[in-house]
């Protein structure tokens, strides 16, 4: 039996025993405009040849040095954005009830989040940030305006929910996902405040189980290594209150490895297993996940796991693929799947999304696993 058959059997078994699950997710919020860069126009609308690769785009920009240039971005869609909302939306599609705390609009929720707000409990702290996501065949550029995220602080959160309301909300959660540390300047302070003043006051879970905590840094390249090392140490302290998972794409994992002076690792199965294990051991976390586009690996105290990904040559959308992986992996943890099964749910959730631009249900994931050749 290969990993797909094992994951499918486990998913079917665990679904049959599933109880109602709840997650609290935050803290960002973006309005994403997905665009294609125009290389050569032949007519109006979508009658153009796009700039296909980031190096080609870079050469176009480089050619403007000392001169000027005009680059057109052709809009494909406006959509709900931000690591938190995309992950929360995908968790909800997988059957988890969501409380979302973040930057979704003030005084009213922004229209792009209206459908999301109808099916989840939303606590909006401020206006969303904005991203222009420029998609290429070999990656994407995220051009952001995020000043509004400066307003996200623990006092702001507490004012929106009340001290008792914040404790009750977190106490009811099976999983707490706090993502996009890089773009929220006060996130480390929020983590420290939760550790000092909020989490110690939470009652033990009624079922005797541990809470799940999930963290995603969101490309820390623009933050200093000192900042990165500090927050990694703070994230480790959450293990006093539950099981802690740090999710990293390949670039983020390499940045973390460099900050922790762990050395270089190959981008193959053995290298990804070793990289996730080295980060987990250094930070004393429960789980570390590393997910490049072609595969995914994770490490726990019991060892490492790895699965290939259902790579798609012509994705319909790529912005949000990593957040869907995170949601799939977390849904796997909530359902009680083993690490290999969680990885399989992660890559299938992402794989379904990039092919359809829709977040998959558990039925969709069963179908995807059953038909994955």
BELURPE-V717048 format. One line per field, one symbol per residue. phi: phi as a letter, one per 30 degrees, with the letter a starting at -180 (. if undefined). psi: psi as a letter, one per 30 degrees, with the letter a starting at -180 (. if undefined). burial: + if it has 24 or more other ideal C-beta (glycine too) atoms within 12 Angstrom, else -. A space follows every 10 residues. Layout:
phi->???
psi->???
burial->???
This chain:
phi->.ddddddddd ddddddcdcd cbbcbabclb cccdbcddcb dbldicdacd ddbdeddddd deddeibaab ccccdcacbe bjededdddd ddddjcdccc clcckadcdd edcddeddcb cccccadddb bccccbdclb ccccbbeddd ddbdeddddd cieddddddd ddddbbccbi eeccecdddd edddddccdd cddddddidc dccbbbdihd edcddddddd ddddeedddd bldccccbdd ddddddeddc hcjcbdcbed dddddddddd ddchcdbbcb bddcaabbbb ddkbbabdcd ecdbddabdj ddddeedddd eddddidded dddddddddd dddddbibdd dddddddddd cdd
psi->kleeeeeeee eeeeefgklk kkkkklgakk jkjklkkkek kfalbgilkl jfleeeeeee eeffkgbllj kkjjkelklk lkeeeeeeee eeeggkkkkk jaifkkflkk efgeeefffl kkjkfalllk kjjjklfgal kjjljgefff fjleeeeeee fkeeeeeeee efkekjjjlh eefjfgeeee eeeeeefeef fkllkegflk kkkkkkeiig eflleeeeee eeeeefffff gakkkjkkle eeeeeeeeeg hfakkliaee eeeeeeeeee eefhlekkkk jlffakllka ffallkklli kjeikekfkf eeeeeeeeee eeeefgllee eeeeeeeeee eeefffgkkk leeeeeeeee fj.
burial->--++-+++-+ +--++----- ++++++++++ ++++++++-- ---------+ +-----+--+ ---------- +-++-+--++ ++++++++++ ++++++++++ +++++---++ -++--++--+ ++++++++++ ++++++--++ ++-+-+-++- ++++-+++-+ +----+--++ ++++++++++ ++++++++++ +-+++--++- -+-------+ ++++++++++ --+----++- +++++++++- ++++++++++ -++++++-++ -+--+---+- ++++++++++ -++-++++++ ++++++++++ ---+++++++ -+--+-++++ ++++++++++ ++++++++++ ++++++++++ +++++-+-++ ++-+++-++- -+-
